[in-house]
Amino acid sequence: MGKNSENDSLVPDDFDTTVTLTLENDEELECAVISIFDANDRRYIALLPLEGKDAEEGEVYLYRYNETDDGQPDLSNIETDEEFEIVSDAFDEMLDDAEYQELLGDDEE
């Protein structure tokens, strides 16, 4: 996924578009990076599993996002329901904005 000039919250061109998560049961799950975005004065990442039940259902995973000193992604869990609600709303709004921009683009053709 490349950078969209209309929306700086999309993943930069030089960012790897997949992330391998290690789940609590030590299972590894490959996920596509949908977006890195800001909400509530923090950075977050939205991931889409590429296999399994959650992938089939279109489940999106949201995590806090930081980078280590050497530029590697560092993900951490969202700790509270209140924070999750804020992040979820920001992600939904971002999707709505992207959908709206896509519709405008279609009308211009």
HUUR-V651073 format. One line per field, one symbol per residue. ss: DSSP state (a for helix, b for strand, c for the rest). phi: phi as a letter, one per 20 degrees, with the letter a starting at -180 (. if undefined). psi: psi as a letter, one per 20 degrees, with the letter a starting at -180 (. if undefined). A space follows every 10 residues. Layout:
# HUUR-V651073
ss: ???
phi: ???
psi: ???
This chain:
# HUUR-V651073
ss: cccbccbccc cccccccbbb bbcccccbbb bbbbbbbbbc cbbbbbbbbc ccaaaacccb bbbbbbbccc ccbbbbcccc aaaaaaaaaa aaaaaaaaaa aaaaaaaac
phi: .efdfebfff ffgeefeccd edfgemfecf ceeeadbdbl mceccdcdge bnffffemfd edcfcccfge nefcdcfeec ffffffffff ffffffffff fffffffff
psi: prpphioiiq pqhjppjqpo qorhjjqppp qpogqprqpl krqrqpqoqi raghghikpp ppqqprqrhj jqqoqqqphq hggggggggg gggggggggg hggghhhi.
